[in-house]
Amino acid sequence: MVVNFEFLGMESVENVITCMHYKVDKVVYFGYPEMVNAKKARTEKFLRKRCRVKEVVFHSLPRGGLQEMLGSMRQAIETEKNRGNEMFFDITGGENLILVAFGMLAGEYDTPMHQFNVRENRLIELNEGSTRRISRDVQEQNVVFTLDSFIELKGGVVNYSLHKDVKAIKNKDFSVDVDKIWQVAKRHWDNWNQFSNFLGKNMVEDYSLQVDMPMSEVHKALNAPYSGLRKMSELNRIVDDFKQVGILNNVDHKEDRYRFTFKNEAVKSCLMDGGSILELYTYKKEKEHSTDCRVGVHLDWDGVVQSKGMDVLNEIDVLTISGNVPTFISCKGGKMGSHQTLHALYELATVTRRFGGKYAKKMLVTARPIGRTYMERAEELGIEVRCEVGQENRNQQVYRKR
């Protein structure tokens, strides 16, 4: 039986990464009581379900000095040695005292040590004085994080019942259409949300792809208070641009009727939900270099989906993972005042801290540049800021963990 000994730490990925790469039969964790209580259930569930580990054991370490720690660890190690099991020490993420203890015990029991560079997903073997090594003596396996498994390991769950159909790219045709919609929306961004709202409030019927209304009614709607769009020329330019790229068909606004037809239901939904196009475009870009990528993800904090209104939830506009590193992305397409900007930054930092851990990345994608003060605050929070539309500072980028 292959047995892996390691310290149970705060960072969940560090606790399971060896078993994601090698077929380990049993894992023995040493940890302080409060950490064992917090991490035991979700760690064991992940190892059994995802990594096919047969047995998981947790030993609480005393809060005393090195000798007390060594005594507790020796007892567990002797048990596995007497059973004739193959033993390996994983020191990934261990704190100083536990590293000293494992170093001493590795020499005492002639047991190889190793650790992983989590960001690079790379094994580092520390086999000085040992004739064995995990890379040679243990069968490899390749357990890859999905967003579901990563969030579960963090004690949460993705609530799919809240996912909106408009926040999905279900086929290649719509993927192409997203690019076309984005190019037009970007060109008219100053009027984009107003155009989207105007469609929904004044022009579109729920169950029809066709718009056909008297020109007089369009003028009346444009002149109404809070209409958003103020000029027929603004509306016409956007509609005509969508005609050019095939998103709107049968366009006619030269006589006494205003007519056009949406290409399909997905296009219609996207145009009527002004904020979705920035999210879908960001999702497409991130998906190209991700292991798993989703848009419009609702995260349940306690991992138990309850009745409506009972759960603590966060919606992440785009959530992606590459290897062991997730990226949490918030997309903001409208104009943001100081309160909205700071709220977006703090909310992103909070949810990433809860579900991402120390290796996670954070990104705020905006349509327009944010001010210098907010860029500096983003840098303090470790958030990359990317501007997709603004003519100046088009690609604002700040500190991003590597």
C-alpha positions in Angstrom: 0.0 0.0 0.0 1.3 3.5 -0.9 0.9 5.9 2.0 1.4 9.6 1.7 2.0 11.7 4.8 1.4 15.4 4.8 0.5 18.4 6.8 -3.2 19.6 6.6 -2.9 23.3 5.8 -5.2 26.2 5.0 -4.8 25.9 1.2 -7.0 23.1 -0.1 -5.1 22.5 -3.3 -1.8 21.9 -1.5 -3.6 19.2 0.6 -4.6 17.1 -2.4 -2.1 17.8 -5.2 0.0 14.7 -4.7 -3.0 12.4 -5.0 -4.1 14.2 -8.2 -0.8 13.1 -9.8 -0.1 9.7 -8.2 -2.1 6.7 -7.3 -2.0 6.8 -3.5 -3.9 4.2 -1.5 -3.9 6.0 1.9 -3.3 9.6 3.0 -2.3 10.4 6.6 -2.7 14.0 7.5 -1.1 15.8 10.5 -2.9 19.0 11.4 -3.9 21.3 14.3 -7.3 20.5 15.7 -9.1 23.5 14.3 -7.8 22.8 10.8 -8.8 19.2 11.0 -12.3 20.1 12.0 -12.6 22.7 9.2 -11.0 20.6 6.4 -11.6 17.0 7.2 -15.0 16.3 5.5 -14.4 18.1 2.2 -10.8 16.9 1.8 -11.7 13.3 2.4 -14.7 13.5 0.0 -12.5 15.0 -2.7 -9.8 12.3 -2.3 -12.2 9.4 -2.4 -14.5 10.7 -5.1 -11.9 12.3 -7.5 -8.6 10.6 -6.7 -9.8 7.1 -5.7 -7.9 7.1 -2.4 -9.1 4.2 -0.3 -8.3 5.4 3.2 -7.9 8.9 4.7 -6.7 9.4 8.3 -6.4 12.7 10.3 -4.1 13.1 13.3 -4.4 16.2 15.4 -1.0 17.6 16.4 -0.4 19.2 19.9 0.3 22.9 20.0 3.5 22.3 21.9 7.1 22.3 20.6 9.0 20.2 18.2 9.5 17.1 20.4 5.7 16.8 21.1 5.1 17.0 17.4 7.7 14.4 16.6 6.2 12.0 19.1 2.8 12.2 17.6 4.1 11.8 14.1 6.4 8.9 14.9 3.5 6.9 16.3 1.5 7.2 13.1 4.6 6.5 10.9 5.6 3.4 12.9 2.1 2.0 12.4 2.4 2.2 8.6 6.0 1.0 8.7 5.1 -2.1 10.7 2.4 -2.9 8.1 5.1 -2.9 5.3 3.6 0.0 3.5 5.5 2.3 1.1 5.8 5.7 2.7 6.3 9.2 1.2 6.4 12.6 2.8 4.7 15.5 1.0 5.8 18.9 2.4 3.8 21.1 -0.1 2.7 24.2 1.8 3.9 23.0 5.2 4.7 25.6 7.9 8.3 25.9 9.3 7.9 23.6 12.3 6.3 20.8 10.3 9.0 21.1 7.6 11.7 20.6 10.3 9.8 17.6 11.7 9.4 15.9 8.3 13.1 16.6 7.5 14.2 14.9 10.7 11.8 12.0 10.2 12.7 11.5 6.5 16.3 10.8 7.6 15.3 8.6 10.5 13.0 6.4 8.4 14.8 6.7 5.1 11.6 8.1 3.5 11.6 10.3 0.4 10.2 13.8 0.5 8.7 15.8 -2.2 6.6 19.0 -2.8 4.7 20.6 -5.7 5.0 23.9 -7.3 1.3 24.4 -7.4 1.2 27.3 -10.0 3.4 25.4 -12.4 1.9 22.0 -11.5 5.4 20.7 -11.2 6.9 18.0 -8.8 10.0 18.8 -6.9 11.7 15.7 -5.3 13.9 16.0 -2.2 15.5 12.6 -2.2 18.9 13.2 -0.8 20.0 10.1 1.1 17.0 8.0 -0.1 17.0 5.3 -2.7 13.3 5.7 -3.5 11.3 8.5 -5.2 7.6 8.9 -5.8 8.0 9.7 -9.5 9.6 6.3 -10.1 8.0 4.0 -7.5 4.3 5.1 -7.7 2.0 4.9 -10.6 1.0 8.2 -12.1 -2.5 9.5 -12.7 -3.9 12.7 -14.0 -6.8 14.1 -12.0 -7.7 17.5 -13.5 -9.6 20.2 -11.7 -13.0 21.2 -13.1 -14.7 24.2 -11.7 -17.2 22.0 -9.9 -14.5 19.9 -8.2 -12.5 23.0 -7.3 -15.4 24.8 -5.7 -16.5 21.6 -3.9 -13.0 21.3 -2.4 -13.4 24.8 -1.1 -16.7 23.9 0.6 -19.1 25.5 -1.9 -21.1 24.4 -4.9 -22.2 25.8 -8.2 -26.0 26.4 -8.2 -27.0 25.6 -11.8 -30.7 26.2 -11.1 -30.0 30.0 -11.2 -28.1 30.0 -14.4 -29.6 32.2 -17.1 -29.9 30.9 -20.7 -28.7 34.3 -22.1 -25.4 33.6 -20.4 -24.4 30.6 -22.5 -22.8 29.9 -25.8 -24.5 26.6 -26.8 -23.2 26.2 -30.4 -20.6 27.4 -32.9 -23.1 29.6 -34.8 -23.8 31.6 -31.7 -20.1 31.8 -30.9 -19.6 33.5 -34.2 -22.6 35.8 -33.6 -21.1 36.8 -30.3 -18.1 38.2 -32.1 -20.3 40.1 -34.5 -22.5 41.5 -31.8 -19.4 42.6 -29.8 -17.9 44.4 -32.7 -21.1 46.4 -33.3 -21.7 47.0 -29.5 -18.2 48.2 -29.0 -18.6 50.7 -31.8 -21.7 52.1 -30.2 -20.9 51.6 -26.6 -21.9 55.1 -25.4 -25.5 54.2 -26.5 -25.3 50.4 -26.0 -27.3 50.0 -22.8 -29.8 52.6 -23.9 -30.3 50.7 -27.2 -30.7 47.4 -25.3 -33.2 48.9 -22.9 -35.1 50.6 -25.7 -35.6 47.3 -27.5 -37.0 45.6 -24.5 -39.3 48.4 -23.4 -40.6 49.6 -26.7 -40.0 47.3 -29.7 -39.8 43.6 -28.9 -42.7 41.2 -28.1 -41.8 38.2 -25.9 -42.6 35.5 -28.4 -41.7 37.0 -31.7 -38.4 37.5 -33.6 -40.0 40.1 -35.7 -40.4 43.9 -35.0 -43.0 45.7 -37.0 -44.4 48.9 -35.6 -45.6 52.3 -36.9 -42.8 54.9 -37.2 -44.9 57.3 -35.2 -44.8 55.0 -32.2 -41.0 54.8 -32.5 -40.7 58.6 -32.5 -43.1 58.7 -29.5 -41.0 56.2 -27.6 -37.8 58.1 -28.4 -39.2 61.3 -27.1 -40.6 59.8 -23.9 -38.9 60.6 -20.6 -36.1 58.2 -19.7 -36.1 56.6 -23.1 -32.3 56.4 -23.2 -31.9 56.8 -26.9 -32.9 60.3 -27.9 -32.4 60.4 -31.7 -33.8 58.3 -34.5 -30.3 58.5 -36.1 -28.7 56.7 -33.2 -31.2 53.9 -33.4 -30.9 53.6 -37.2 -27.1 53.5 -37.1 -27.0 50.6 -34.6 -29.8 48.7 -36.4 -28.1 49.2 -39.8 -24.7 48.0 -38.5 -26.4 44.8 -37.2 -28.0 44.4 -40.6 -24.5 44.5 -42.2 -23.2 41.6 -40.1 -26.4 39.5 -40.4 -27.6 39.8 -36.8 -30.7 41.6 -37.9 -32.5 40.8 -41.1 -35.3 42.4 -43.2 -34.4 45.8 -41.9 -36.6 48.6 -43.2 -37.0 52.1 -41.5 -37.4 54.4 -44.5 -41.2 54.6 -44.7 -44.0 54.7 -42.2 -43.1 51.3 -40.5 -40.0 50.3 -38.5 -39.2 46.6 -39.3 -36.5 44.1 -38.6 -36.1 40.4 -37.7 -33.7 38.9 -35.2 -31.5 36.2 -36.6 -32.6 33.8 -33.9 -33.8 33.6 -30.2 -30.2 33.6 -28.8 -29.3 36.8 -30.7 -32.5 38.4 -29.5 -31.9 37.6 -25.9 -28.3 38.8 -26.1 -29.3 42.2 -27.6 -32.0 42.7 -25.0 -29.6 42.0 -22.1 -27.1 44.8 -22.4 -24.6 43.5 -20.0 -24.4 40.0 -21.3 -22.3 40.7 -24.4 -19.2 41.9 -22.5 -19.5 38.7 -20.3 -19.9 36.4 -23.3 -17.0 38.1 -25.2 -14.7 37.8 -22.1 -15.8 34.2 -21.6 -14.8 33.4 -25.2 -11.3 35.0 -24.7 -10.7 33.1 -21.5 -11.9 29.8 -22.7 -9.1 29.6 -25.3 -6.5 29.0 -22.6 -8.5 27.4 -19.8 -9.1 23.8 -18.6 -12.7 24.7 -17.7 -14.5 28.0 -18.2 -18.1 29.2 -17.4 -20.1 32.4 -17.7 -22.7 33.6 -15.2 -21.8 31.2 -12.3 -23.7 31.3 -9.1 -21.7 30.1 -6.1 -23.4 28.8 -3.0 -21.2 29.5 0.1 -22.1 26.5 2.3 -22.2 23.9 -0.4 -25.9 23.1 0.3 -28.5 24.4 -2.2 -31.5 25.4 -0.1 -34.9 27.1 -0.7 -34.9 30.4 -2.6 -33.8 33.3 -0.4 -32.1 31.0 2.2 -28.6 30.7 0.6 -25.6 33.0 0.7 -24.7 33.4 -3.0 -22.3 35.2 -5.3 -22.6 35.4 -9.0 -19.3 35.5 -10.9 -19.6 36.8 -14.4 -16.8 34.6 -15.7 -15.1 31.8 -13.8 -12.2 29.9 -15.3 -9.5 27.4 -14.2 -6.2 26.5 -15.8 -4.4 23.7 -14.2 -4.6 24.4 -10.4 -5.2 28.2 -10.8 -8.7 29.6 -11.0 -9.4 33.1 -12.2 -12.5 35.1 -10.9 -13.6 37.7 -13.4 -16.1 40.6 -12.9 -17.4 42.4 -16.0 -18.7 45.9 -15.7 -20.0 47.5 -18.9 -21.8 50.6 -17.6 -20.6 53.8 -16.2 -19.4 53.4 -12.7 -19.2 56.0 -10.0 -16.8 55.8 -7.0 -19.2 53.7 -5.0 -19.8 51.2 -7.8 -16.2 50.8 -8.6 -15.0 50.2 -5.1 -17.9 47.8 -4.5 -16.9 45.8 -7.6 -13.3 45.6 -6.4 -14.1 44.6 -2.8 -16.7 42.1 -3.9 -14.3 40.5 -6.3 -11.6 40.3 -3.6 -14.0 38.8 -1.1 -15.4 36.0 -3.3 -11.9 35.1 -4.6 -10.6 34.9 -1.0 -13.5 32.6 -0.1 -13.5 30.3 -3.1 -10.1 30.8 -4.8 -7.4 30.7 -2.2 -3.9 32.1 -2.4 -3.2 30.9 -5.9 -6.3 32.4 -7.5 -6.2 35.3 -9.9 -8.7 38.2 -9.9 -9.7 40.3 -12.9 -12.0 43.3 -13.4 -13.0 43.7 -17.1 -14.5 47.1 -17.8 -15.8 48.9 -20.9 -14.3 52.2 -19.9 -11.2 53.1 -18.1 -11.4 53.6 -14.3 -9.7 56.4 -12.5 -6.1 56.3 -11.2 -7.3 56.1 -7.6 -9.2 52.9 -8.3 -6.4 51.5 -10.4 -4.2 51.9 -7.3 -6.7 50.3 -5.1 -7.1 47.4 -7.5 -3.3 46.9 -7.4 -3.4 46.8 -3.6 -6.0 44.0 -3.9 -4.0 42.1 -6.5 -6.7 42.7 -9.2 -5.9 43.0 -12.9 -8.0 45.6 -14.6 -8.6 45.2 -18.4 -10.4 47.8 -20.4 -12.0 46.5 -23.6 -13.6 49.5 -25.2 -12.2 52.8 -23.9 -9.9 54.7 -26.4 -7.4 55.7 -23.8 -5.8 53.2 -21.5 -7.3 50.5 -23.6 -5.5 47.7 -21.8 -5.1 48.8 -18.2 -3.2 46.1 -16.5 -2.0 46.0 -12.9 -0.4 43.5 -10.6 -1.5 39.9 -11.3 -0.1 37.0 -9.3 2.0 34.6 -11.3 
